[in-house]
């Protein structure tokens, strides 16, 4: 039995996995959707990037989880990639779900075209938080209007420090048993840093013909992909 630890991207919480969780549990696995500090029901809890890393490590250790399949979506690939190197032999597999990946000493915004200047400005203008995205942000990703409304209504302004603080990578990502799930709708190719890691023996690529939020647009298909990962 695997223990899935599911971490959604920026502005989202454990609730984002509600449509995926039943499929994983029905297959007999442990499932642990996680809300990071400062988001959803943890809104108001101070958070920097290393707090988010520790959130994941604490969840694994508090519940004494083994055979962990750690899934990080979008922004959450940054703390998940760091946490994966810190949970030792508890980790069975890492899944980066259409996500960023951490680079030691670099922040989430470092590789943005403008170096993160626009995001930093938005954070400064919004009291230290990245504001919730409007509905238009989610168009073109295979989502229904109801799904978009659900995402927008459930989203929380995201703690800015988690996006601008540098990562601390203790273990080479290339050494981790990893699956990268690329959602190809609108952006079919992995980023250069991901493509480089995919040339190694420990990484493999799975493509999904949907947009950036497959836990909403294709929850059953995503669950089947994750179950396949657990069966490796």
N, C-alpha and C positions, 0 to 999 in steps of 0.2 A: 504494500500500500504506500502510495506517495502522499505527502502533505504539501498541497499547493498553498503558497503564500502569494496572494494577489495584491499588487500595488498599482493603483491607477495613476494617471498622469496629473498634470497641473490642474488645480481648482476642483479636483474630484475627490471622493472618499470611497470607503468600502462599498457604499450603496451602488456604485457604478458597475459592480460585478453581479448584481442581483439576478440577472437573466442567465448568467453562466454557471453560477454556483450549483443549482439543482442537478445539472447534467454531470458534474464532477462527483458530487456526493452520491448520485444514483449508481455510479460506477464503483463505489466503495472506497473512495479516497477521502482523506481529510482535506478540508478546504478552509482557508483562513484569510478572508479578505481584510485588508488592513487600511485604516485611515491614518494618514500621517499627521503629525502635530500641526496645529494651526488651521486645519481644514475640517469641513463638515461638522460632525459632533465634537471635534476637538478645536473648533474655532476659538481663538483667544489664547491658546497655548503658545508661548513664544517658540519660534522655530528658525533655525538656520539649517544649512545643508547637512552638517554633521549630526544635528538632532534627528533629521529624517533617516540618516543611515542607522543611527542608534535605535530608532523606532522599530526598524526591521529586525535588527539583531536581538533586541529585547523580546519581540514577539516570538521569535524562534526559541530563545532560551527559556522564556517564561513558561511556554507550553511544552518544553522539552521535545521539540519536534525533530524527527529524523527523516531521512529520505525526502528532503525538502526540494520541491521544484519551485524556484523563486521566479515570479513573473513580474517584470517591471514594464509598464506601458508609458510611452512618450517621455515626459520629464522624469518619471520614476525609474527609468533605466539608469539615471545618474546615481541616486542613492542605492538602488538595488545592486548595481555593478560593484559598488564599494562594499556593501554588506556581504555579498557573495564570497568575497575573499576573507571575511572575518568570522564566518560561521563554521569553518573547517569541515570536518567529515560529516557534519549534519547535512551538507549540501549534496543533492543528487544531480541537479541540473539547473542551469540558469536559462531563462527565456527573456529575451528582449523583444517586446511587442511594439514594433514600429517606433522604436524609442531612440533617444540619444544614448550614448555610452560615455562613461567617465574617462577623462584623461587626467593623470596626476598633475595637480597644480592649475588646472583649467576649470572655468565655471561653465554652467549650462549655456550662458549667452555668448561665450567666447567665440564660437564658430558662426554666429549669426552674421549676415552680410555686412551689417554696420557695426559689428563688434558689440552688439547689445545696447547701443546708444538709445534707441527708441524705447526699448523695454526699461532701461534704467530711468529714463525720463518719466515713463508712465508710472513706475514704482514710486518715484519721488513725488509725483503729483497726487498720488493716492495713498498717502500716509504709510508708505513702506510696503504696499501690497500691489501685486499685478492684478488689475481689475478683471472681473468676469467678462468673458467674450460675448459679443452680441450674437444673435441667431445666425446672421449672415456668415459668420466665421465657420459654421459647420455645414454650409451648403456645398454640394459637389462631393460628398463623402458617403453617398449611398444611404443616407438617413432619411426617415420620414419626417414630416412636420411635427408629429407627436413625439418622436424620438429626440428631435432637436429641442423641442420645448422642455422635455424632461431633463436633458443635459443642462440647459440654461438655468432652469428653475432650481436644480440641485447643486449648482456650482457655487463655490466660495472664493472670494478674493484670495490669491495665493501669496503666502509670505515671501516678500521680495528677496530676503537674504539667502533663501535656499537656491535662488536662481543665479545669484551673483558671486557667492562664495566659491572658492576653488575646491575641487575634489581632492581626496587623499586616497590614492589607490595603493593598497598594500600588497596586492598579488596581481600578476599579469593576467589581463583578461583572456589572453590567448591560451592560458593554461586551464581555463575553466571549461567543463563540458557545457556547451552552449548551443541553443537554437535561436536564430534570429528570424522573427516573423515579419515579413515585409508586406504591408498593405499597399497594393499597387495602384489603386484608383487615384489617378491624378499625379502620382509621384512613383513611378515604377522601379526606380533603381535605388539600391542602398547607398548611403553616404560613403564617401571615400574611406573613412576610418573603419566602417563596418566591412566594406568590401575587402580591405586588407586582412582583417581578422578571419574572414570567410575562406581565405586561402589556406588557413591552418587546418590541422587534423581534428581539432577539438570543436570546431564550429560548423554548423550546417544552416542552410537557408530554406525556409518554407515561405511560399507566397500565398497571399489571400487576395482574391479579386474583390476588394471592398476598400472603404476609406479608413481614416485614421482612428476611428472609434469602433472597432469590430465587436466589442462587448455589447454594444447597442445594435449595430447594423446586422451582425451575423453571430449571435451568441451561441447557437447550437454548433455551427461550423467551427467557431473558435474553440469551444469545449472539446470537440472531436480532435482538433489539432493538439490541444494540450494533453488529452488522454494518450495520443500517439507518442508524445514526448515522454510521458510517464512510463510508457511501455518499452522505451529504448533499452 
